Each structure stands twice: as C-alpha cells, then as structure tokens.
Amino acid sequence: MDIQPLLEKSSRDHSHLCPRQILGVRLGLAGMAALGFDAPPAGKRLLVIAEADGCFADGVTAATNCTVGHRTLRVEDYGKTAATFVDVKTGCTVRVAPATDIRQKAYAYSPDEPRHYFAQMAAYQIMPADEMFTVTEVQLVTPIEAILSRPGIRVDCDMCGEEIMNEREVSQNGLTLCRLCAHGGYYVGQNSILSYPLQQEAAL
C-alpha cells in the first residue's frame, strides 16, 4: 500500500514529518487490518483509543479517519505509542503496540543512515508490519456501550450547576453530580471570577 498520501495528510498541520507520525500511520493501518478492514469503515464503526497524544495520534487519525470530534478517537494518555482498536459492531477489540526492539530493527533497515532520527523515518515506511508491531486481543474494562453512551442526553450537576453530556454524570447520595464534583479532577478551585467585559467595566 502506498502510504505517502497518509503521511502527507498527517504532516499537513505540522509542516514537517516525524518518526512518530509515520509510526502512527503504520500502527493505524495495522490495527484496522487486525479487525479485517483494509480502509476506514463507514458509520463510526471503528473506535480507537490512543495511549499518547501529539504527532503519534495525528498519524493514527490520518490512517483511520477517527477523530475526537466524531467521538471515534479517545486518548488515554499513558505516554505510549500504542492504541486499541474496537469494531463497535462485533465487539472485537485488539491492542497494537510497537515491538520492544523496533528501533534496533529500524537501523537494520536503514544501514547507511547514521542519524537515528532519519533512520527511523526511512525504516518505518518500509518495515513489514509483523516486525514493527505486536497485536493482542484485549477486553475493555468499561463496556463499549458505556464508552459510546447516548449522544444528546444532558443533565445538570446538582452541585456546580454545569451541564453534563453523554451520560457522564455520577449518582451519589441521591444527587446527580459531574465527575469533578463527585471525585475531583485535573484542577482545583471553583471560585467564580468576573468575566473579561465585567472586569473591564469595573476598572472604569
């Protein structure tokens, strides 16, 4: 398969191409192939859970057409260039990860390039997929129905009052809460501040 159009698609917003983008493209193709797809399936049938963000995730998106906006790409940021692929229709789920010695193998495929970065760039485009990746059948801890949820459902948090979408609310002590109010989140402090226009008006 000619992957150049996919590499161009991935690098379009970066103004450059890097090894992780190439790795993401190849891994995305390998994940689809493991589920029996030779091209991105229609109808949001494919869900991808990437284990890192950045260039790697952009490469996966270029190969699979899965995006955060379409709710077909999720990021569980473990800092790993790996991803899990789910056939939403059949429930078949596989995790694809780079072989632990993928860099050493890459240098063998590009022996005349002493610079490791560029050796990886060249090798990742031509290495056989079975030498690059391991593919493992896995089972999701959270059922796929709960991950996808039902779009369009909205409730308000009984504590902070903010709207919660896609069945992400938590029932706790008879209250409907957002996950932040129920369990805490990635920030602390919920004291309201004046919006910019009001701050500007107050300054006058």
N, C-alpha and C positions, 0 to 999 in steps of 0.2 A: 504494500500500500504506500502511495506517495503521501508522506506526512507533511510536506512543505507547506501546503495551504493551511494546515492546522497550526504549524509553527508561526506562520505569518499572522494568523488570527490571534494567537496568544501574545505575540510580541507587539501587536499594533498599539496598545496603550502604554507600553513600556519604553518604546523607542529603542529597544535592544532585545536580544535573545540570550537566555542564560541556560545553564545545565538543568536547573530546577524546572523551568518551563518545558524543556524537552522531556524531562522525566515525567512531568505531569501529563503531557500529551500521550506518551507511550503507556503510562500506567492507566490512563483513562480508556485507551483502546483495549488494553489487556483485561480490564475489568468488564467492559462490555462483552468482549469475546468469551469470557468465562461464563457469562449468562446467556450466550448464544446470539448476541447482537453483533452484526457487522457494521451497524450505523446507529446513531442515536434513535431510540424508539420514540414514536409519537405519543401524545396523550399523557404526558407526565408519568409514564410507566416506570421510568428509571429514577431512583433516588440515590444520590451519592453523599456519603458522609466523609469529608476530608479531615485528616488529622493534623493539618497545618494550613495556615493561610498564606498570603503572599504569592510569589511567582508560581509556585507549585500548584496552588489552587486554580490560578488562571489557566495553566496548561491543562488541567483536568476539565475545566469548563470548555475550553476550545475543542477538546475531543468529544465531550459528551453532550454539549449544549445544556447542561444542568447549571442553574444559577440560583443564587439566593432569592432574587426577585420572583422567580417562578416557584419557589419553595421546593425545588428539586435538588438543591445543594445545601447541605448543612456543614458547619465547621465545628468539630470537637478538637480544640487546639491542644494537642499533645506534643507539638513540635516535631512530628514525624511525617516524612513524605510517604504516607500511606493513605489508603482510602477504602471504605467499604461500599459495595455496590449492591443495591436491592432491586430485584424485579418486583415491583409493587403488585403486579397481577398474580404471580405464582408464589411470592414469598421467598424465593430463592435468594440467598444472601452470601456474598463472598467478600473477603478482605484481601486486598492486593498490597504487598509491601515490597520494597526493593530487596534483592538478595543482600545479605550482610557483607559480601565481598564484591559488591557491584563496582566499586571504584577500581579495585585491583583488576577486575575483568576488563574494565573500560580501557585501562592503559595498554592491555594486550591488544586491543582492537585499534589502538592509535599509537603504535610504537615509535613513530617518527616525530611525535609531538611531545617535547619535554615539559611543556607547561600543563600542569594537571587540569586547570580550568578548561583549556581548549581541547585537551584530550578527551575529557568528559563530554564536551559539546559535540565533538565528532562521533565518539563511540555510541552515545545514547541514541543517535539517529539510525544506527545500523545494527546494533546488537540484537540477536534473537530474543524475543520476549521471555522464553523459558530460561534464559541465562540471566535476565535482568530482575525477574520478579518471582516471588512465591505467592501462590493463590491458595487460600484456605477457606473452606466453608465455615461460616460462623452463624450464631444465633443472636439476634438483637435482645438486649436486656429489656428494653421498652418495646412493646408490641408496635408494629408498623402503623396500626390504626391510631394509636395514641400519638405517635410522632407526626403523622399527617394531620390528624384532627379533622374537624369540620369547619371549613372556612366560612366566614360570615357571622359566626356566633360571637357576641360581645356581651360582657358584663362589667360592672364597676366594682372596684375594690372597696370593701366596707371600711377600710382604714384610711387609705390615701385618696380614695375617690377617683383614681385614674382608671381609664378603660383597659380591659384585658381582652385580647383577641385569641381566637383559635384554641379555645378550651385550655388555656394555660393557667387558669385560676386554681386556687387551693382552698378546700373546705377545712376550716379549723375552728373548733369551739363554737360551731353554729354560724360562723362568719364566712363570707366569700372574700378571699384575700388574693392579692397578687403574690408572686413568689418572693419578691423583695420584702414585702411586709411580713410574710409568713416565715421566711427562713434567712433573711438577709441577702445581700447581693454583692456586686462588684464595687459599690461605693457606699459611703456612709454620709449621713446628714441630709435631711429632707426639709430644712427650713426654707421657706419661700423667700425669694428676693424680688425686688421690683424689676419689672421688665425694662428694657432699654428706653423706650419712649417715656415711661413714667420717671425713670431716673433723670432723664434729660429735663423733663418738666420740673421735677423737684429742684434741680440745680438752678433753674431760672428763678 
